[in-house]
Amino acid sequence: MRKAASWQRAVMGNWVLIVTGAGAFLILFFLSLATDGGFEQNARLRQQVSNSYDARAALQGVLTRHQDIELGQRGYVITGDPQFLTPYRAAEARIDSNLDLFAKLAGSEGKGRLIDELRRTSAEKRRFVAHTIEMVESGQRDEAARLIAGGEGKRSMDHIRALISEISEAERQKLEERTLIANAARERLRARTFTLQIGLILLLALAAVLIGRSQWARKKAHRRARDLAARQEAIFDSAKDGMIVLNPSGSIESLNPSAARMFGVPSESLLRRDIGSLFEIAPDRGQIETFLRRLKANRKESYGQIQEFVGRRQDGATFPLEVSVSPVDLADGTLFVAVIRDISDRREVEQMKSEFVATVSHELRTPLTSIAGALGLISGGAAGEIPAKAARLVDIAHSNAARLVRLINDILDIEKIEAGRMQFDIRPLALGGVLEAAAHQVAGFAGEYGVTVEIEPVAPEAAVLADEDRLMQVITNLLSNAIKFSRRGGTVTMRVAPLDRRYRISVIDRGEGIPEAFRSRIFGKFAQADASDSRAKGGTGLGLSIVREIVVRLGGSVSFDSVEGTGSIFHVDLPIAELPGLAAPVQVAEAPQPGEGALPVVLHVDDDPDMLAVVASAFDGQAAIESTPSIAEARAAIARRRYDAAILDVGMLDGNGTDLVAPLRKRSPGLPIVLFTAQEVGGAPKADIDLILVKSRASLDTLVHEVTGRIAAQRAQGGGGK
């Protein structure tokens, strides 16, 4: 009991000390504020008094200057002695400055009208004086004396004295008012100080209560934090996913048992080790720190982003895993939590699914194709005439068999695209022929729906870089989709329009349009705008997904415009190409054939038509340039003939210019090869490349000089490309 009572007294004493100290501090603080406020108020009052005296002195100076003007005027008029003009001119020069000084010190509050009146009267007085002086100077002294005797100058001077007296009185009254205001403010400050002292006492009492409650709340929060930490530790230790805490340098601070089991090592052996040691291919030194710093700086964009890696267990076995890293701000710095998930089982399931789909699809495709073919032959009368009722049943069976074949084809295409096994033969294609072939292919399907397919006129030179079969698949899928959703008797239109270095193929229908809610997922797999679509319209919901995947792999893009109730337009944009028969002719045949003094022939590969024309002009008279806008055409040209040099671009629509180095070297081992590209690929020559010139850094003159110089050197050595 005594110990308890002693502890309570000690606590009570601590509280008394806290309250007393806080109260003393607050009282001193507010008293200092009050004192400082009083000093500032007195200083302001002193300044106002000083300004008031200075202002009245400046006002008196205005009166004195006018008196000097009047004295100088009368003396000069009476005597004609110019010496009387000296005080006049001095006063005239200083009147305005005195008025400005008074206005600055006194302000115009309540006196603006009087000051303006004073300025006007002063100006009138000075004009009168100046006029009389001018009359004297022109020999009219008597007339000037009569003007002065008329009293006009005296009236102006009397008005000036009256105005100055009134302004001075107003300034004095203003000072008295300010003094009264300052005295009232001091009284208010005294009352406020007393009130603050009373309030401070009450505040100290309230602070004592609040501090007590704060201590109680702190203890409660401490207990909750301890419970929360225990709960989080339990979650951390029991989580199925591996969880690793990293410091900013990428070293492991702690990890849960799941992470240790995942990598087959004891938890203690991983502490303070670099996280990169857990992966099959460890990142270079410094990369992890850079990644963590970037993650911290861009946490909104990268927070919890999942990436796939290959992990390595202690026994050397590797396994796929997903890693998501998130920053955690603590009081003494930032740590990072990496959540690791072993996705081996999921990968196995995905592989099994892929193999199952492929196997089933292939096993179904052959019999279904046979069934559909046989039914088609029967329907066409190959087996003889059949009853009308049986013919109807055969048509139904044939239609559904064809539908199943399309489903299997679509599933196989999606699987092939996602697995990266779909092959593409990219080459220039004339769009007119492709569109006509697509329209012919869907003619029967369009007839079933009572829809007409039309093609707007296509320019003969309209061509794109694409795979013919895949482009045909894209267009027929879009046509089939447009036909299904067109009204009976409607028209589906195909249109080709040129864009900047691309051609746009548009498929237009006049159907019901695409619902707003469905537009965000229209290119998704198995997407249908309505559950009844697959029953009413048919289809797998894979067509547009296949279209997008193929177009992206062709280096293009797909988009759509739609208005509900009006129709839809699907656009496919593909890289432009020049057809070999329609390309701008290059006068290679007119170039001199190999021999002494013949112009060298240079192969220039670039997908920019303007650059091809400019380089050809730059070499005019020094070399015959054979320009090719694609890798495919360049390969054909290399197979046809030999060249004296080659100028290659790097980034092409259908490949990389460096892919041509090997066939060029095989054809002509000593051929000078120059990379002339807009990409920063480094200034040092690469293997089998003689020189790298960056378009933004090297002029055309440099290109011509380097190429012709290397050709001359090659010929001098007895080599040459031909």
C-alpha positions, 0 to 999 in steps of 0.5 A: 500500500505504501509503495502504491501511495508513493507511486501515486504521489510521484505521478501527481508531483510530475503532473503538478510540475508539468502543469506549473511549467506549462502555465509559466511558459504560456504566461511569459509568452503572452505577456511578452506578446502584450509588451511587444504590442505596446512598444509597437503601438507607442512606436507607431504613435511617435512616428505618426506625431513626427510625420504630422509635424513634418507634414505641417512644416512642409505645409508651412513651407508651401505658404512661405514659398508663395510669400517669396513669390509674391515678394519677388513679384512686387519688388520686380514690378515696382523697381524693375530690378531683376534681383527680386526674381531670384527668391521668386525662382527659388520658391517657384522651383520648390512649391511642388516638392513641398506639396508632394512631401506634405501629401506623402507624409499626411496622406490624402485621407479626408484632405484630398479635396483641400489639397487639390484646391490648394494645388489649383489655387497655387497654380493660378497664383503662379500663373498670375505672377508669371504673367505680371513678370512677363509684362514687366519684361516686355515693357508694360510695368504700369499695366502690371502694377495696375493688375496687382493693384486690382487685388487678384494676386491678393485674393489668391494669396488669401485663399492659399492662406485659408486653405493651408490653415484649414489643412493644417487644422485637419492634420492637427485634428487627425493627430488628436484622433490617432492619439485617442485611438492609440489610447483606446487600443492600449486600454483594449490591450490591457483588458485583453491581457487580463482576459488571456491570463484568466483564459490561460488559467482555464486552459492549464486546467483543461490541459491537465485533463487532456494530458491525463486522457492522452496518457491513457490513450497512448497506453491503449494505442501501444497495446493495439500496436503491439497486438497489430504487430503480433497479428501482422507477424502471424500473417507474415509467417503463415502466408502461402506466398513468399514475402521478403523485406529488402533494404534500399540496397537490395539486401534481404532484411527478413523473410517468411517461412514460405519464402525459405521453403520456396527456395529450399534454404534456411531463413538465417542463411538468406539474411543480408544476402543480395536478392539477386542470388535467388534468381537464375540470372542475377542482375548486374551490380547496381541494377537492383538499387536503381530499380528500388530507387525508381520504384520509390520515386514512381510509386503511383505508377509502379506500386505492386507491379507484377513481374515474372522471373526464374528462381533458383533453388538451393539444389540448382532447380529452377522454377517460374515465379511472380514478384511484386515489390512495394515500398514501405515508409518507416520512421527511420527510412524506406524498406521494400516488401517483395511478394513472391509466388511460385507459378509452376503449378499454374504454368503446368495447368496452362501448358496442359490446357494449351495442349488439350485445346490443340489436341482436341481442336486438331482431332476435331478439325479433320472429321468436322471438315469431312462432315461439312464437305460431305454435307455440302456435296449432298446439299449441292446434289452430288448424291442425287436429288433428295426430298425437300424435308431431308434437304432442309435437315442437311442444310442445317447440319451443314451450316452448324458443321461449318460453324464448328469448323470456324470455331476450331479455326479461331481457337487455334489461331488465338492459341497460335498467336498467343504462343508466338507460333504464327508465321508472317510473310511480310511483303508489299500487297496491292489493296485493290486485289485483296479487297476484291478477293475478300468480297468474293470470299464472303459473297455467299455468307452475305447472301444468307443475310441479304446484305450487299458488299461494295468496294469504293474505288481504290487507287492502283498504287495503294499498297501495304506491307502485310502477309497476304493470308493474314490480311485476308483473314483480318478483312474477312473477319471484319466483313463477316462481323459487319454482315451479321450486324447489318439490317437485311437489305443493307450494304457493307462498304469497304474503303481505302484512304491514305494516311501519313505513311499508312493506308487505312482500310475501313469496313462500314456497316449501317447496323445498330451500332456498338453499345457504349457499355460493350466498347471497352471490351470489344476486342476481348476474347469470346466477347459478345455485346449480348448473351443472345448474340451468339444464338441470334447472330452466330460466331465465337466472339474471337473474330475481333480479338484475332483481328487485333492480334494479327494487325498488331503483329503486322505493325499496324493498329485497329480502331472503330467508330460507332453510333448506336442506331446508325452503324459502325466503322472498323479501321485497320491502319497498316504501313504503306508500301510501294509496289515494285511495278509502280515504284519510282523508276531508278535509272540503274539500267542506264548507269554505265556497266562495270569498266574503267570510268563507269559510275559505281552502282550503290544500293540504298535501303530506306523506308522513307521515300523522301530520303531515298530521293534526296540521297539519289540527288546527292549522288547525282553524277558520282554514283548511280543509286538504286533505291529500295523501300523495304527489306524484301525488295532489297533481298530481291535486288541483291539476288539479281545483281552486285553493287559497288556499295550499300547504304542501309537504314536500321529501323525499317517497317519490315525488318532491320537493315542490318539483316542485309549485311550477310547476303551483301557480304556473301555476294560481294565480300569487299563491298563497302557497307554504310549505316545511314540511320536516324537511330543512335547506334553508336559511332564505332563500326560494328561487325561487317559494317564499315561506317555508321553515320547518324542522319541528324549528325552527318551531312549528305556531303559527308555521306557522299564523300565517305561512300565514294571514297571507300568505293575508290579505295576498293577499286584501287585495290583491285576489288569492287563489289561487282 
